[in-house]
Amino acid sequence: GCAATKKTYVSMKNYTQGEYYLQNENYGDCIATFKAEVGMYPADANAHFYLGRSYLATERNQSALTHLKKAVNLEQGNADYHFWKGVAHAANGQSKSELKSYQDTLVIKPDHVQALVYLGHNRFDSGDYHTALGYYNRALEKDSDIPQALYNRGLVLRRLKRTPEEITTWKMYLDAYSD
């Protein structure tokens, strides 16, 4: 009982601290704090997650990937862990692993908007425009004002030579983001 309570407390504390550091872009303190937490609690997925996110924000991409993989291994059912592991794979130039991580995210949470958008980006970059369009459309069904999805949808439609739809998409984008 006490061990389970302590584990829950540590995990919640790490979640609260990690969110605070990331929201305030205080990556140095986040790294220092979570390096210590990982040392004391190596089985805490949140500690690895926030350490990985901070490493990613400071472009220490290989270290980020190491800790984000550990977070996923410790807590397989967390869609955000899989998503951020995909972002770390992208930062390390590992497109196929990036794709797999985003797909794993959608297995857990089919409406994970960020994963849908980033899958669109991944497929766009590989030249698979039809699939990219499908992911952007799915993301926009969930949230119609995602700037990256709207913008890249226009780019995809241009590549597919679907001019009337492209024009409509650019108008939607400019209505939402006129600046």
Secondary structure per residue as TSV (DSSP state, phi and psi in degrees):
chain	resnum	aa	ss	phi	psi
A	1	G	-	360.0	-49.2
A	2	C	H	-66.2	-39.8
A	3	A	H	-64.3	-41.4
A	4	A	H	-65.9	-39.7
A	5	T	H	-65.1	-43.3
A	6	K	H	-63.8	-42.0
A	7	K	H	-60.9	-43.9
A	8	T	H	-63.5	-42.9
A	9	Y	H	-60.9	-48.6
A	10	V	H	-60.5	-44.9
A	11	S	H	-62.7	-43.4
A	12	M	H	-67.5	-40.4
A	13	K	H	-60.7	-45.1
A	14	N	H	-64.7	-38.1
A	15	Y	H	-61.5	-49.3
A	16	T	H	-62.2	-47.5
A	17	Q	H	-63.2	-44.9
A	18	G	H	-60.8	-45.3
A	19	E	H	-62.3	-40.8
A	20	Y	H	-60.0	-50.1
A	21	Y	H	-61.5	-45.3
A	22	L	H	-66.5	-43.0
A	23	Q	H	-63.1	-31.0
A	24	N	T	-96.9	6.6
A	25	E	T	52.1	39.0
A	26	N	-	-98.8	69.8
A	27	Y	H	-73.1	-34.6
A	28	G	H	-61.8	-48.5
A	29	D	H	-65.7	-35.9
A	30	C	H	-63.0	-44.5
A	31	I	H	-63.0	-47.0
A	32	A	H	-60.8	-46.1
A	33	T	H	-62.1	-47.3
A	34	F	H	-82.3	-19.6
A	35	K	H	-63.5	-42.4
A	36	A	H	-66.3	-42.7
A	37	E	H	-63.5	-41.0
A	38	V	H	-63.9	-36.4
A	39	G	H	-64.9	-41.6
A	40	M	H	-80.9	-35.9
A	41	Y	-	-130.6	72.4
A	42	P	T	-64.7	-14.8
A	43	A	T	-98.1	10.9
A	44	D	-	-90.8	111.0
A	45	A	H	-61.6	-39.3
A	46	N	H	-60.6	-40.0
A	47	A	H	-61.7	-44.9
A	48	H	H	-65.9	-40.0
A	49	F	H	-60.9	-50.6
A	50	Y	H	-71.2	-32.0
A	51	L	H	-65.2	-44.0
A	52	G	H	-62.0	-44.0
A	53	R	H	-61.9	-40.2
A	54	S	H	-69.4	-39.9
A	55	Y	H	-61.2	-40.4
A	56	L	H	-62.5	-43.1
A	57	A	H	-65.3	-24.9
A	58	T	T	-102.9	15.4
A	59	E	T	60.3	32.0
A	60	R	-	-100.3	71.0
A	61	N	H	-66.8	-37.4
A	62	Q	H	-68.7	-41.6
A	63	S	H	-63.6	-39.5
A	64	A	H	-58.4	-48.1
A	65	L	H	-61.7	-41.4
A	66	T	H	-56.5	-47.6
A	67	H	H	-77.1	-32.5
A	68	L	H	-70.2	-35.7
A	69	K	H	-62.3	-41.4
A	70	K	H	-63.4	-42.6
A	71	A	H	-59.3	-44.6
A	72	V	H	-62.7	-43.3
A	73	N	H	-63.0	-34.4
A	74	L	H	-78.4	-28.7
A	75	E	-	-141.9	81.1
A	76	Q	T	-59.5	-28.2
A	77	G	T	-87.9	8.2
A	78	N	-	-95.2	109.1
A	79	A	H	-61.9	-38.7
A	80	D	H	-64.9	-35.2
A	81	Y	H	-62.8	-44.1
A	82	H	H	-63.0	-43.6
A	83	F	H	-58.3	-51.1
A	84	W	H	-68.4	-28.3
A	85	K	H	-62.3	-38.8
A	86	G	H	-62.8	-41.4
A	87	V	H	-61.7	-41.0
A	88	A	H	-66.3	-39.0
A	89	H	H	-60.5	-42.0
A	90	A	H	-61.3	-43.9
A	91	A	H	-64.0	-24.1
A	92	N	T	-96.9	8.1
A	93	G	T	71.9	28.7
A	94	Q	-	-109.7	76.9
A	95	S	H	-60.5	-42.2
A	96	K	H	-67.3	-40.7
A	97	S	H	-68.9	-36.1
A	98	E	H	-57.9	-50.6
A	99	L	H	-55.6	-47.5
A	100	K	H	-61.3	-41.6
A	101	S	H	-63.0	-42.1
A	102	Y	H	-67.3	-38.0
A	103	Q	H	-64.4	-40.2
A	104	D	H	-62.2	-36.7
A	105	T	H	-59.3	-45.4
A	106	L	H	-70.9	-24.7
A	107	V	H	-64.2	-39.6
A	108	I	H	-78.2	-43.4
A	109	K	-	-138.0	91.3
A	110	P	T	-59.2	-20.3
A	111	D	T	-107.0	25.1
A	112	H	-	-68.7	101.8
A	113	V	H	-61.4	-43.9
A	114	Q	H	-61.1	-42.1
A	115	A	H	-64.1	-39.0
A	116	L	H	-61.7	-45.0
A	117	V	H	-64.7	-46.1
A	118	Y	H	-70.3	-31.0
A	119	L	H	-63.8	-39.9
A	120	G	H	-58.4	-45.2
A	121	H	H	-61.8	-44.2
A	122	N	H	-60.7	-45.3
A	123	R	H	-70.8	-35.8
A	124	F	H	-60.8	-48.7
A	125	D	H	-61.4	-28.3
A	126	S	T	-88.0	-2.6
A	127	G	T	86.8	7.1
A	128	D	-	-90.9	74.8
A	129	Y	H	-68.4	-36.9
A	130	H	H	-62.9	-44.9
A	131	T	H	-66.7	-41.3
A	132	A	H	-57.8	-45.3
A	133	L	H	-59.1	-41.9
A	134	G	H	-60.0	-42.8
A	135	Y	H	-67.7	-42.5
A	136	Y	H	-62.2	-41.8
A	137	N	H	-62.7	-42.2
A	138	R	H	-62.7	-41.3
A	139	A	H	-63.8	-43.1
A	140	L	H	-69.1	-25.8
A	141	E	H	-65.2	-32.7
A	142	K	H	-81.6	-36.8
A	143	D	-	-149.4	105.4
A	144	S	T	-74.5	-4.1
A	145	D	T	-115.5	28.4
A	146	I	-	-79.4	111.5
A	147	P	H	-59.0	-43.2
A	148	Q	H	-65.0	-38.3
A	149	A	H	-70.3	-42.6
A	150	L	H	-62.9	-47.7
A	151	Y	H	-62.8	-50.6
A	152	N	H	-68.9	-26.7
A	153	R	H	-61.2	-41.7
A	154	G	H	-61.1	-42.5
A	155	L	H	-63.8	-42.1
A	156	V	H	-61.7	-46.8
A	157	L	H	-62.6	-34.0
A	158	R	H	-64.4	-45.1
A	159	R	H	-63.5	-32.5
A	160	L	T	-85.3	-0.5
A	161	K	T	58.8	40.3
A	162	R	-	-105.7	69.2
A	163	T	H	-57.2	-47.6
A	164	P	H	-58.6	-42.5
A	165	E	H	-67.9	-36.8
A	166	E	H	-61.0	-46.2
A	167	I	H	-60.8	-44.4
A	168	T	H	-60.3	-42.0
A	169	T	H	-64.6	-42.8
A	170	W	H	-63.9	-37.4
A	171	K	H	-64.6	-42.1
A	172	M	H	-61.5	-43.8
A	173	Y	H	-62.1	-47.3
A	174	L	H	-68.5	-30.7
A	175	D	H	-64.0	-39.3
A	176	A	H	-81.9	-32.3
A	177	Y	-	-135.2	67.7
A	178	S	-	-67.7	-24.9
A	179	D	-	-75.7	360.0
